[in-house]
Amino acid sequence: MKPLQSREKKREKQVGDGESEPFTIKRAKKLAISIGIPISEFWEMTPAELNLSAEIYMEKKKNKKNRT
């Protein structure tokens, strides 16, 4: 089994500004809530589905801003 530190490194993801932030359930729930996903639906989603939902939300927000 790999050391905990090594496994946690794999869970890190790159964010837009190049900083690495660890994936946590708390951060994922905050994201879901901030984009309007009910917690009951959050628990049924995969991380990939949450990520896609966040991308779509940001695209819609950007498009709406560009129209005004």
PDB file of N, H, CA, C and O in Angstrom:
ATOM      1  N   MET A   1       0.845  -1.185   0.000  1.00  0.00           N
ATOM      2  CA  MET A   1       0.000   0.000   0.000  1.00  0.00           C
ATOM      3  C   MET A   1       0.887   1.244   0.000  1.00  0.00           C
ATOM      4  O   MET A   1       1.901   1.298   0.696  1.00  0.00           O
ATOM      5  N   LYS A   2       0.496   2.226  -0.778  1.00  0.00           N
ATOM      6  H   LYS A   2      -0.328   2.182  -1.343  1.00  0.00           H
ATOM      7  CA  LYS A   2       1.272   3.459  -0.873  1.00  0.00           C
ATOM      8  C   LYS A   2       1.088   4.302   0.376  1.00  0.00           C
ATOM      9  O   LYS A   2       0.033   4.244   1.007  1.00  0.00           O
ATOM     10  N   PRO A   3       2.089   5.078   0.741  1.00  0.00           N
ATOM     11  CA  PRO A   3       1.951   5.965   1.901  1.00  0.00           C
ATOM     12  C   PRO A   3       0.817   6.963   1.701  1.00  0.00           C
ATOM     13  O   PRO A   3       0.500   7.348   0.576  1.00  0.00           O
ATOM     14  N   LEU A   4       0.219   7.371   2.805  1.00  0.00           N
ATOM     15  H   LEU A   4       0.477   7.058   3.719  1.00  0.00           H
ATOM     16  CA  LEU A   4      -0.908   8.301   2.755  1.00  0.00           C
ATOM     17  C   LEU A   4      -0.562   9.574   1.998  1.00  0.00           C
ATOM     18  O   LEU A   4      -1.360  10.053   1.192  1.00  0.00           O
ATOM     19  N   GLN A   5       0.611  10.122   2.249  1.00  0.00           N
ATOM     20  H   GLN A   5       1.259   9.732   2.904  1.00  0.00           H
ATOM     21  CA  GLN A   5       1.011  11.365   1.594  1.00  0.00           C
ATOM     22  C   GLN A   5       1.017  11.190   0.084  1.00  0.00           C
ATOM     23  O   GLN A   5       0.577  12.087  -0.636  1.00  0.00           O
ATOM     24  N   SER A   6       1.500  10.069  -0.411  1.00  0.00           N
ATOM     25  H   SER A   6       1.858   9.341   0.174  1.00  0.00           H
ATOM     26  CA  SER A   6       1.541   9.809  -1.842  1.00  0.00           C
ATOM     27  C   SER A   6       0.133   9.720  -2.421  1.00  0.00           C
ATOM     28  O   SER A   6      -0.129  10.251  -3.500  1.00  0.00           O
ATOM     29  N   ARG A   7      -0.771   9.053  -1.713  1.00  0.00           N
ATOM     30  H   ARG A   7      -0.559   8.622  -0.837  1.00  0.00           H
ATOM     31  CA  ARG A   7      -2.152   8.941  -2.190  1.00  0.00           C
ATOM     32  C   ARG A   7      -2.830  10.304  -2.207  1.00  0.00           C
ATOM     33  O   ARG A   7      -3.597  10.608  -3.120  1.00  0.00           O
ATOM     34  N   GLU A   8      -2.550  11.121  -1.203  1.00  0.00           N
ATOM     35  H   GLU A   8      -1.926  10.874  -0.461  1.00  0.00           H
ATOM     36  CA  GLU A   8      -3.165  12.448  -1.162  1.00  0.00           C
ATOM     37  C   GLU A   8      -2.664  13.318  -2.301  1.00  0.00           C
ATOM     38  O   GLU A   8      -3.420  14.136  -2.825  1.00  0.00           O
ATOM     39  N   LYS A   9      -1.414  13.162  -2.696  1.00  0.00           N
ATOM     40  H   LYS A   9      -0.800  12.497  -2.271  1.00  0.00           H
ATOM     41  CA  LYS A   9      -0.876  13.930  -3.823  1.00  0.00           C
ATOM     42  C   LYS A   9      -1.687  13.641  -5.079  1.00  0.00           C
ATOM     43  O   LYS A   9      -1.947  14.547  -5.870  1.00  0.00           O
ATOM     44  N   LYS A  10      -2.090  12.377  -5.271  1.00  0.00           N
ATOM     45  H   LYS A  10      -1.879  11.640  -4.628  1.00  0.00           H
ATOM     46  CA  LYS A  10      -2.869  12.015  -6.456  1.00  0.00           C
ATOM     47  C   LYS A  10      -4.248  12.656  -6.435  1.00  0.00           C
ATOM     48  O   LYS A  10      -4.849  12.859  -7.489  1.00  0.00           O
ATOM     49  N   ARG A  11      -4.760  12.978  -5.245  1.00  0.00           N
ATOM     50  H   ARG A  11      -4.271  12.813  -4.389  1.00  0.00           H
ATOM     51  CA  ARG A  11      -6.086  13.584  -5.134  1.00  0.00           C
ATOM     52  C   ARG A  11      -6.057  15.073  -5.416  1.00  0.00           C
ATOM     53  O   ARG A  11      -7.106  15.689  -5.601  1.00  0.00           O
ATOM     54  N   GLU A  12      -4.867  15.660  -5.450  1.00  0.00           N
ATOM     55  H   GLU A  12      -4.015  15.159  -5.299  1.00  0.00           H
ATOM     56  CA  GLU A  12      -4.785  17.087  -5.706  1.00  0.00           C
ATOM     57  C   GLU A  12      -5.159  17.360  -7.156  1.00  0.00           C
ATOM     58  O   GLU A  12      -4.945  16.534  -8.043  1.00  0.00           O
ATOM     59  N   LYS A  13      -5.723  18.538  -7.367  1.00  0.00           N
ATOM     60  H   LYS A  13      -5.897  19.209  -6.646  1.00  0.00           H
ATOM     61  CA  LYS A  13      -6.079  18.905  -8.735  1.00  0.00           C
ATOM     62  C   LYS A  13      -5.574  20.295  -9.016  1.00  0.00           C
ATOM     63  O   LYS A  13      -5.384  21.097  -8.102  1.00  0.00           O
ATOM     64  N   GLN A  14      -5.362  20.571 -10.255  1.00  0.00           N
ATOM     65  H   GLN A  14      -5.516  19.919 -10.997  1.00  0.00           H
ATOM     66  CA  GLN A  14      -4.928  21.899 -10.654  1.00  0.00           C
ATOM     67  C   GLN A  14      -6.146  22.790 -10.787  1.00  0.00           C
ATOM     68  O   GLN A  14      -7.159  22.394 -11.362  1.00  0.00           O
ATOM     69  N   VAL A  15      -6.041  23.985 -10.257  1.00  0.00           N
ATOM     70  H   VAL A  15      -5.217  24.307  -9.790  1.00  0.00           H
ATOM     71  CA  VAL A  15      -7.097  24.971 -10.430  1.00  0.00           C
ATOM     72  C   VAL A  15      -6.584  26.026 -11.390  1.00  0.00           C
ATOM     73  O   VAL A  15      -5.402  26.036 -11.735  1.00  0.00           O
ATOM     74  N   GLY A  16      -7.460  26.908 -11.821  1.00  0.00           N
ATOM     75  H   GLY A  16      -8.420  26.900 -11.540  1.00  0.00           H
ATOM     76  CA  GLY A  16      -7.134  27.881 -12.850  1.00  0.00           C
ATOM     77  C   GLY A  16      -5.872  28.679 -12.620  1.00  0.00           C
ATOM     78  O   GLY A  16      -5.176  29.000 -13.583  1.00  0.00           O
ATOM     79  N   ASP A  17      -5.550  29.011 -11.391  1.00  0.00           N
ATOM     80  H   ASP A  17      -6.115  28.750 -10.609  1.00  0.00           H
ATOM     81  CA  ASP A  17      -4.377  29.839 -11.147  1.00  0.00           C
ATOM     82  C   ASP A  17      -3.108  29.020 -10.951  1.00  0.00           C
ATOM     83  O   ASP A  17      -2.064  29.572 -10.604  1.00  0.00           O
ATOM     84  N   GLY A  18      -3.184  27.707 -11.169  1.00  0.00           N
ATOM     85  H   GLY A  18      -4.032  27.259 -11.451  1.00  0.00           H
ATOM     86  CA  GLY A  18      -2.005  26.872 -11.078  1.00  0.00           C
ATOM     87  C   GLY A  18      -1.717  26.330  -9.693  1.00  0.00           C
ATOM     88  O   GLY A  18      -0.775  25.555  -9.525  1.00  0.00           O
ATOM     89  N   GLU A  19      -2.494  26.710  -8.703  1.00  0.00           N
ATOM     90  H   GLU A  19      -3.259  27.339  -8.839  1.00  0.00           H
ATOM     91  CA  GLU A  19      -2.296  26.189  -7.361  1.00  0.00           C
ATOM     92  C   GLU A  19      -2.930  24.814  -7.260  1.00  0.00           C
ATOM     93  O   GLU A  19      -3.916  24.524  -7.938  1.00  0.00           O
ATOM     94  N   SER A  20      -2.357  23.962  -6.405  1.00  0.00           N
ATOM     95  H   SER A  20      -1.556  24.197  -5.855  1.00  0.00           H
ATOM     96  CA  SER A  20      -2.939  22.652  -6.156  1.00  0.00           C
ATOM     97  C   SER A  20      -3.772  22.713  -4.896  1.00  0.00           C
ATOM     98  O   SER A  20      -3.340  23.257  -3.880  1.00  0.00           O
ATOM     99  N   GLU A  21      -4.960  22.157  -4.962  1.00  0.00           N
ATOM    100  H   GLU A  21      -5.311  21.715  -5.787  1.00  0.00           H
ATOM    101  CA  GLU A  21      -5.840  22.096  -3.808  1.00  0.00           C
ATOM    102  C   GLU A  21      -6.317  20.662  -3.657  1.00  0.00           C
ATOM    103  O   GLU A  21      -6.721  20.043  -4.641  1.00  0.00           O
ATOM    104  N   PRO A  22      -6.280  20.121  -2.442  1.00  0.00           N
ATOM    105  CA  PRO A  22      -6.727  18.740  -2.255  1.00  0.00           C
ATOM    106  C   PRO A  22      -8.236  18.612  -2.403  1.00  0.00           C
ATOM    107  O   PRO A  22      -8.982  19.520  -2.037  1.00  0.00           O
ATOM    108  N   PHE A  23      -8.675  17.499  -2.933  1.00  0.00           N
ATOM    109  H   PHE A  23      -8.069  16.761  -3.230  1.00  0.00           H
ATOM    110  CA  PHE A  23     -10.095  17.207  -3.052  1.00  0.00           C
ATOM    111  C   PHE A  23     -10.613  16.796  -1.682  1.00  0.00           C
ATOM    112  O   PHE A  23     -10.019  15.939  -1.027  1.00  0.00           O
ATOM    113  N   THR A  24     -11.695  17.389  -1.249  1.00  0.00           N
ATOM    114  H   THR A  24     -12.177  18.086  -1.780  1.00  0.00           H
ATOM    115  CA  THR A  24     -12.355  16.974  -0.017  1.00  0.00           C
ATOM    116  C   THR A  24     -13.853  16.941  -0.264  1.00  0.00           C
ATOM    117  O   THR A  24     -14.372  17.644  -1.131  1.00  0.00           O
ATOM    118  N   ILE A  25     -14.534  16.119   0.507  1.00  0.00           N
ATOM    119  H   ILE A  25     -14.113  15.548   1.211  1.00  0.00           H
ATOM    120  CA  ILE A  25     -15.986  16.052   0.399  1.00  0.00           C
ATOM    121  C   ILE A  25     -16.586  17.413   0.748  1.00  0.00           C
ATOM    122  O   ILE A  25     -17.542  17.857   0.111  1.00  0.00           O
ATOM    123  N   LYS A  26     -16.029  18.067   1.751  1.00  0.00           N
ATOM    124  H   LYS A  26     -15.253  17.707   2.268  1.00  0.00           H
ATOM    125  CA  LYS A  26     -16.545  19.373   2.157  1.00  0.00           C
ATOM    126  C   LYS A  26     -16.481  20.372   1.002  1.00  0.00           C
ATOM    127  O   LYS A  26     -17.453  21.084   0.750  1.00  0.00           O
ATOM    128  N   ARG A  27     -15.351  20.433   0.298  1.00  0.00           N
ATOM    129  H   ARG A  27     -14.562  19.854   0.503  1.00  0.00           H
ATOM    130  CA  ARG A  27     -15.213  21.350  -0.838  1.00  0.00           C
ATOM    131  C   ARG A  27     -16.178  20.969  -1.951  1.00  0.00           C
ATOM    132  O   ARG A  27     -16.761  21.842  -2.594  1.00  0.00           O
ATOM    133  N   ALA A  28     -16.352  19.666  -2.182  1.00  0.00           N
ATOM    134  H   ALA A  28     -15.878  18.957  -1.660  1.00  0.00           H
ATOM    135  CA  ALA A  28     -17.267  19.213  -3.234  1.00  0.00           C
ATOM    136  C   ALA A  28     -18.709  19.588  -2.890  1.00  0.00           C
ATOM    137  O   ALA A  28     -19.460  20.029  -3.761  1.00  0.00           O
ATOM    138  N   LYS A  29     -19.101  19.414  -1.618  1.00  0.00           N
ATOM    139  H   LYS A  29     -18.491  19.056  -0.911  1.00  0.00           H
ATOM    140  CA  LYS A  29     -20.462  19.798  -1.209  1.00  0.00           C
ATOM    141  C   LYS A  29     -20.659  21.303  -1.339  1.00  0.00           C
ATOM    142  O   LYS A  29     -21.715  21.750  -1.786  1.00  0.00           O
ATOM    143  N   LYS A  30     -19.666  22.083  -0.959  1.00  0.00           N
ATOM    144  H   LYS A  30     -18.808  21.720  -0.596  1.00  0.00           H
ATOM    145  CA  LYS A  30     -19.769  23.541  -1.098  1.00  0.00           C
ATOM    146  C   LYS A  30     -19.959  23.927  -2.560  1.00  0.00           C
ATOM    147  O   LYS A  30     -20.769  24.799  -2.876  1.00  0.00           O
ATOM    148  N   LEU A  31     -19.212  23.276  -3.452  1.00  0.00           N
ATOM    149  H   LEU A  31     -18.555  22.568  -3.195  1.00  0.00           H
ATOM    150  CA  LEU A  31     -19.355  23.547  -4.878  1.00  0.00           C
ATOM    151  C   LEU A  31     -20.771  23.216  -5.340  1.00  0.00           C
ATOM    152  O   LEU A  31     -21.418  24.014  -6.018  1.00  0.00           O
ATOM    153  N   ALA A  32     -21.240  22.035  -4.966  1.00  0.00           N
ATOM    154  H   ALA A  32     -20.715  21.386  -4.415  1.00  0.00           H
ATOM    155  CA  ALA A  32     -22.579  21.614  -5.385  1.00  0.00           C
ATOM    156  C   ALA A  32     -23.631  22.612  -4.923  1.00  0.00           C
ATOM    157  O   ALA A  32     -24.492  23.020  -5.702  1.00  0.00           O
ATOM    158  N   ILE A  33     -23.559  23.003  -3.665  1.00  0.00           N
ATOM    159  H   ILE A  33     -22.859  22.672  -3.032  1.00  0.00           H
ATOM    160  CA  ILE A  33     -24.537  23.949  -3.131  1.00  0.00           C
ATOM    161  C   ILE A  33     -24.447  25.287  -3.852  1.00  0.00           C
ATOM    162  O   ILE A  33     -25.468  25.904  -4.156  1.00  0.00           O
ATOM    163  N   SER A  34     -23.227  25.733  -4.125  1.00  0.00           N
ATOM    164  H   SER A  34     -22.398  25.232  -3.878  1.00  0.00           H
ATOM    165  CA  SER A  34     -23.055  27.043  -4.765  1.00  0.00           C
ATOM    166  C   SER A  34     -23.586  27.088  -6.190  1.00  0.00           C
ATOM    167  O   SER A  34     -23.909  28.164  -6.693  1.00  0.00           O
ATOM    168  N   ILE A  35     -23.682  25.939  -6.848  1.00  0.00           N
ATOM    169  H   ILE A  35     -23.420  25.065  -6.439  1.00  0.00           H
ATOM    170  CA  ILE A  35     -24.205  25.930  -8.215  1.00  0.00           C
ATOM    171  C   ILE A  35     -25.635  25.402  -8.274  1.00  0.00           C
ATOM    172  O   ILE A  35     -26.164  25.130  -9.352  1.00  0.00           O
ATOM    173  N   GLY A  36     -26.250  25.261  -7.104  1.00  0.00           N
ATOM    174  H   GLY A  36     -25.819  25.482  -6.229  1.00  0.00           H
ATOM    175  CA  GLY A  36     -27.669  24.927  -7.057  1.00  0.00           C
ATOM    176  C   GLY A  36     -28.022  23.454  -7.071  1.00  0.00           C
ATOM    177  O   GLY A  36     -29.172  23.103  -7.335  1.00  0.00           O
ATOM    178  N   ILE A  37     -27.074  22.594  -6.796  1.00  0.00           N
ATOM    179  H   ILE A  37     -26.140  22.880  -6.582  1.00  0.00           H
ATOM    180  CA  ILE A  37     -27.356  21.153  -6.760  1.00  0.00           C
ATOM    181  C   ILE A  37     -27.778  20.787  -5.336  1.00  0.00           C
ATOM    182  O   ILE A  37     -27.021  21.023  -4.395  1.00  0.00           O
ATOM    183  N   PRO A  38     -28.969  20.215  -5.163  1.00  0.00           N
ATOM    184  CA  PRO A  38     -29.393  19.793  -3.830  1.00  0.00           C
ATOM    185  C   PRO A  38     -28.476  18.683  -3.294  1.00  0.00           C
ATOM    186  O   PRO A  38     -27.970  17.861  -4.058  1.00  0.00           O
ATOM    187  N   ILE A  39     -28.274  18.672  -1.985  1.00  0.00           N
ATOM    188  H   ILE A  39     -28.686  19.339  -1.365  1.00  0.00           H
ATOM    189  CA  ILE A  39     -27.402  17.676  -1.365  1.00  0.00           C
ATOM    190  C   ILE A  39     -27.864  16.256  -1.682  1.00  0.00           C
ATOM    191  O   ILE A  39     -27.040  15.360  -1.867  1.00  0.00           O
ATOM    192  N   SER A  40     -29.169  16.052  -1.745  1.00  0.00           N
ATOM    193  H   SER A  40     -29.839  16.780  -1.595  1.00  0.00           H
ATOM    194  CA  SER A  40     -29.675  14.709  -2.068  1.00  0.00           C
ATOM    195  C   SER A  40     -29.196  14.257  -3.447  1.00  0.00           C
ATOM    196  O   SER A  40     -28.901  13.078  -3.647  1.00  0.00           O
ATOM    197  N   GLU A  41     -29.119  15.187  -4.395  1.00  0.00           N
ATOM    198  H   GLU A  41     -29.359  16.145  -4.233  1.00  0.00           H
ATOM    199  CA  GLU A  41     -28.609  14.855  -5.733  1.00  0.00           C
ATOM    200  C   GLU A  41     -27.090  14.722  -5.713  1.00  0.00           C
ATOM    201  O   GLU A  41     -26.530  13.882  -6.419  1.00  0.00           O
ATOM    202  N   PHE A  42     -26.422  15.545  -4.911  1.00  0.00           N
ATOM    203  H   PHE A  42     -26.876  16.227  -4.338  1.00  0.00           H
ATOM    204  CA  PHE A  42     -24.969  15.501  -4.807  1.00  0.00           C
ATOM    205  C   PHE A  42     -24.483  14.094  -4.473  1.00  0.00           C
ATOM    206  O   PHE A  42     -23.524  13.605  -5.071  1.00  0.00           O
ATOM    207  N   TRP A  43     -25.143  13.446  -3.518  1.00  0.00           N
ATOM    208  H   TRP A  43     -25.922  13.843  -3.032  1.00  0.00           H
ATOM    209  CA  TRP A  43     -24.695  12.124  -3.077  1.00  0.00           C
ATOM    210  C   TRP A  43     -24.883  11.055  -4.149  1.00  0.00           C
ATOM    211  O   TRP A  43     -24.305   9.973  -4.046  1.00  0.00           O
ATOM    212  N   GLU A  44     -25.675  11.338  -5.165  1.00  0.00           N
ATOM    213  H   GLU A  44     -26.145  12.217  -5.248  1.00  0.00           H
ATOM    214  CA  GLU A  44     -25.890  10.380  -6.256  1.00  0.00           C
ATOM    215  C   GLU A  44     -24.954  10.634  -7.435  1.00  0.00           C
ATOM    216  O   GLU A  44     -24.944   9.859  -8.391  1.00  0.00           O
ATOM    217  N   MET A  45     -24.169  11.710  -7.377  1.00  0.00           N
ATOM    218  H   MET A  45     -24.177  12.339  -6.600  1.00  0.00           H
ATOM    219  CA  MET A  45     -23.304  12.098  -8.495  1.00  0.00           C
ATOM    220  C   MET A  45     -21.898  11.526  -8.344  1.00  0.00           C
ATOM    221  O   MET A  45     -21.423  11.271  -7.238  1.00  0.00           O
ATOM    222  N   THR A  46     -21.253  11.336  -9.479  1.00  0.00           N
ATOM    223  H   THR A  46     -21.638  11.544 -10.378  1.00  0.00           H
ATOM    224  CA  THR A  46     -19.828  11.014  -9.475  1.00  0.00           C
ATOM    225  C   THR A  46     -19.054  12.334  -9.488  1.00  0.00           C
ATOM    226  O   THR A  46     -19.616  13.371  -9.842  1.00  0.00           O
ATOM    227  N   PRO A  47     -17.779  12.311  -9.110  1.00  0.00           N
ATOM    228  CA  PRO A  47     -16.983  13.541  -9.205  1.00  0.00           C
ATOM    229  C   PRO A  47     -16.966  14.115 -10.624  1.00  0.00           C
ATOM    230  O   PRO A  47     -16.972  15.333 -10.801  1.00  0.00           O
ATOM    231  N   ALA A  48     -16.944  13.250 -11.624  1.00  0.00           N
ATOM    232  H   ALA A  48     -16.939  12.260 -11.480  1.00  0.00           H
ATOM    233  CA  ALA A  48     -16.949  13.729 -13.016  1.00  0.00           C
ATOM    234  C   ALA A  48     -18.251  14.458 -13.340  1.00  0.00           C
ATOM    235  O   ALA A  48     -18.236  15.468 -14.044  1.00  0.00           O
ATOM    236  N   GLU A  49     -19.369  13.958 -12.836  1.00  0.00           N
ATOM    237  H   GLU A  49     -19.381  13.138 -12.264  1.00  0.00           H
ATOM    238  CA  GLU A  49     -20.658  14.614 -13.067  1.00  0.00           C
ATOM    239  C   GLU A  49     -20.715  15.967 -12.363  1.00  0.00           C
ATOM    240  O   GLU A  49     -21.242  16.936 -12.911  1.00  0.00           O
ATOM    241  N   LEU A  50     -20.171  16.030 -11.150  1.00  0.00           N
ATOM    242  H   LEU A  50     -19.742  15.244 -10.706  1.00  0.00           H
ATOM    243  CA  LEU A  50     -20.123  17.304 -10.431  1.00  0.00           C
ATOM    244  C   LEU A  50     -19.263  18.300 -11.194  1.00  0.00           C
ATOM    245  O   LEU A  50     -19.630  19.467 -11.335  1.00  0.00           O
ATOM    246  N   ASN A  51     -18.132  17.843 -11.680  1.00  0.00           N
ATOM    247  H   ASN A  51     -17.834  16.895 -11.566  1.00  0.00           H
ATOM    248  CA  ASN A  51     -17.238  18.712 -12.435  1.00  0.00           C
ATOM    249  C   ASN A  51     -17.921  19.227 -13.700  1.00  0.00           C
ATOM    250  O   ASN A  51     -17.828  20.414 -14.014  1.00  0.00           O
ATOM    251  N   LEU A  52     -18.589  18.364 -14.410  1.00  0.00           N
ATOM    252  H   LEU A  52     -18.665  17.400 -14.156  1.00  0.00           H
ATOM    253  CA  LEU A  52     -19.296  18.770 -15.627  1.00  0.00           C
ATOM    254  C   LEU A  52     -20.395  19.782 -15.300  1.00  0.00           C
ATOM    255  O   LEU A  52     -20.570  20.771 -16.013  1.00  0.00           O
ATOM    256  N   SER A  53     -21.126  19.530 -14.227  1.00  0.00           N
ATOM    257  H   SER A  53     -20.984  18.727 -13.648  1.00  0.00           H
ATOM    258  CA  SER A  53     -22.173  20.474 -13.809  1.00  0.00           C
ATOM    259  C   SER A  53     -21.578  21.835 -13.495  1.00  0.00           C
ATOM    260  O   SER A  53     -22.159  22.862 -13.846  1.00  0.00           O
ATOM    261  N   ALA A  54     -20.426  21.855 -12.838  1.00  0.00           N
ATOM    262  H   ALA A  54     -19.954  21.021 -12.553  1.00  0.00           H
ATOM    263  CA  ALA A  54     -19.763  23.120 -12.504  1.00  0.00           C
ATOM    264  C   ALA A  54     -19.301  23.840 -13.768  1.00  0.00           C
ATOM    265  O   ALA A  54     -19.432  25.060 -13.872  1.00  0.00           O
ATOM    266  N   GLU A  55     -18.764  23.093 -14.725  1.00  0.00           N
ATOM    267  H   GLU A  55     -18.658  22.102 -14.640  1.00  0.00           H
ATOM    268  CA  GLU A  55     -18.328  23.698 -15.985  1.00  0.00           C
ATOM    269  C   GLU A  55     -19.507  24.326 -16.720  1.00  0.00           C
ATOM    270  O   GLU A  55     -19.407  25.448 -17.218  1.00  0.00           O
ATOM    271  N   ILE A  56     -20.620  23.605 -16.789  1.00  0.00           N
ATOM    272  H   ILE A  56     -20.701  22.694 -16.385  1.00  0.00           H
ATOM    273  CA  ILE A  56     -21.805  24.125 -17.476  1.00  0.00           C
ATOM    274  C   ILE A  56     -22.330  25.364 -16.763  1.00  0.00           C
ATOM    275  O   ILE A  56     -22.701  26.344 -17.410  1.00  0.00           O
ATOM    276  N   TYR A  57     -22.362  25.328 -15.442  1.00  0.00           N
ATOM    277  H   TYR A  57     -22.060  24.532 -14.916  1.00  0.00           H
ATOM    278  CA  TYR A  57     -22.811  26.482 -14.657  1.00  0.00           C
ATOM    279  C   TYR A  57     -21.951  27.697 -14.964  1.00  0.00           C
ATOM    280  O   TYR A  57     -22.481  28.788 -15.176  1.00  0.00           O
ATOM    281  N   MET A  58     -20.632  27.527 -14.990  1.00  0.00           N
ATOM    282  H   MET A  58     -20.202  26.641 -14.817  1.00  0.00           H
ATOM    283  CA  MET A  58     -19.728  28.645 -15.250  1.00  0.00           C
ATOM    284  C   MET A  58     -19.893  29.176 -16.677  1.00  0.00           C
ATOM    285  O   MET A  58     -19.841  30.386 -16.897  1.00  0.00           O
ATOM    286  N   GLU A  59     -20.091  28.279 -17.641  1.00  0.00           N
ATOM    287  H   GLU A  59     -20.134  27.296 -17.462  1.00  0.00           H
ATOM    288  CA  GLU A  59     -20.313  28.715 -19.021  1.00  0.00           C
ATOM    289  C   GLU A  59     -21.593  29.544 -19.129  1.00  0.00           C
ATOM    290  O   GLU A  59     -21.607  30.584 -19.787  1.00  0.00           O
ATOM    291  N   LYS A  60     -22.667  29.086 -18.484  1.00  0.00           N
ATOM    292  H   LYS A  60     -22.656  28.241 -17.949  1.00  0.00           H
ATOM    293  CA  LYS A  60     -23.930  29.831 -18.508  1.00  0.00           C
ATOM    294  C   LYS A  60     -23.761  31.193 -17.850  1.00  0.00           C
ATOM    295  O   LYS A  60     -24.267  32.197 -18.351  1.00  0.00           O
ATOM    296  N   LYS A  61     -23.053  31.227 -16.735  1.00  0.00           N
ATOM    297  H   LYS A  61     -22.641  30.412 -16.328  1.00  0.00           H
ATOM    298  CA  LYS A  61     -22.823  32.482 -16.026  1.00  0.00           C
ATOM    299  C   LYS A  61     -22.008  33.463 -16.883  1.00  0.00           C
ATOM    300  O   LYS A  61     -22.289  34.661 -16.909  1.00  0.00           O
ATOM    301  N   LYS A  62     -21.006  32.940 -17.574  1.00  0.00           N
ATOM    302  H   LYS A  62     -20.777  31.967 -17.553  1.00  0.00           H
ATOM    303  CA  LYS A  62     -20.165  33.758 -18.445  1.00  0.00           C
ATOM    304  C   LYS A  62     -20.981  34.295 -19.626  1.00  0.00           C
ATOM    305  O   LYS A  62     -20.872  35.469 -19.983  1.00  0.00           O
ATOM    306  N   ASN A  63     -21.795  33.426 -20.226  1.00  0.00           N
ATOM    307  H   ASN A  63     -21.883  32.472 -19.937  1.00  0.00           H
ATOM    308  CA  ASN A  63     -22.626  33.832 -21.364  1.00  0.00           C
ATOM    309  C   ASN A  63     -23.639  34.889 -20.952  1.00  0.00           C
ATOM    310  O   ASN A  63     -23.887  35.839 -21.695  1.00  0.00           O
ATOM    311  N   LYS A  64     -24.219  34.729 -19.781  1.00  0.00           N
ATOM    312  H   LYS A  64     -24.018  33.957 -19.178  1.00  0.00           H
ATOM    313  CA  LYS A  64     -25.187  35.705 -19.286  1.00  0.00           C
ATOM    314  C   LYS A  64     -24.517  37.055 -19.048  1.00  0.00           C
ATOM    315  O   LYS A  64     -25.092  38.101 -19.347  1.00  0.00           O
ATOM    316  N   LYS A  65     -23.313  37.026 -18.515  1.00  0.00           N
ATOM    317  H   LYS A  65     -22.846  36.176 -18.272  1.00  0.00           H
ATOM    318  CA  LYS A  65     -22.565  38.265 -18.261  1.00  0.00           C
ATOM    319  C   LYS A  65     -22.219  38.968 -19.565  1.00  0.00           C
ATOM    320  O   LYS A  65     -22.271  40.195 -19.646  1.00  0.00           O
ATOM    321  N   ASN A  66     -21.864  38.191 -20.588  1.00  0.00           N
ATOM    322  H   ASN A  66     -21.822  37.194 -20.523  1.00  0.00           H
ATOM    323  CA  ASN A  66     -21.491  38.761 -21.884  1.00  0.00           C
ATOM    324  C   ASN A  66     -22.687  39.379 -22.602  1.00  0.00           C
ATOM    325  O   ASN A  66     -22.513  40.280 -23.423  1.00  0.00           O
ATOM    326  N   ARG A  67     -23.904  38.906 -22.306  1.00  0.00           N
ATOM    327  H   ARG A  67     -24.045  38.174 -21.639  1.00  0.00           H
ATOM    328  CA  ARG A  67     -25.102  39.436 -22.946  1.00  0.00           C
ATOM    329  C   ARG A  67     -25.538  40.772 -22.349  1.00  0.00           C
ATOM    330  O   ARG A  67     -26.268  41.530 -22.988  1.00  0.00           O
ATOM    331  N   THR A  68     -25.098  41.059 -21.141  1.00  0.00           N
ATOM    332  H   THR A  68     -24.505  40.444 -20.622  1.00  0.00           H
ATOM    333  CA  THR A  68     -25.536  42.302 -20.491  1.00  0.00           C
ATOM    334  C   THR A  68     -24.562  43.428 -20.718  1.00  0.00           C
ATOM    335  O   THR A  68     -24.781  44.540 -20.239  1.00  0.00           O
TER     336      THR A  68
END
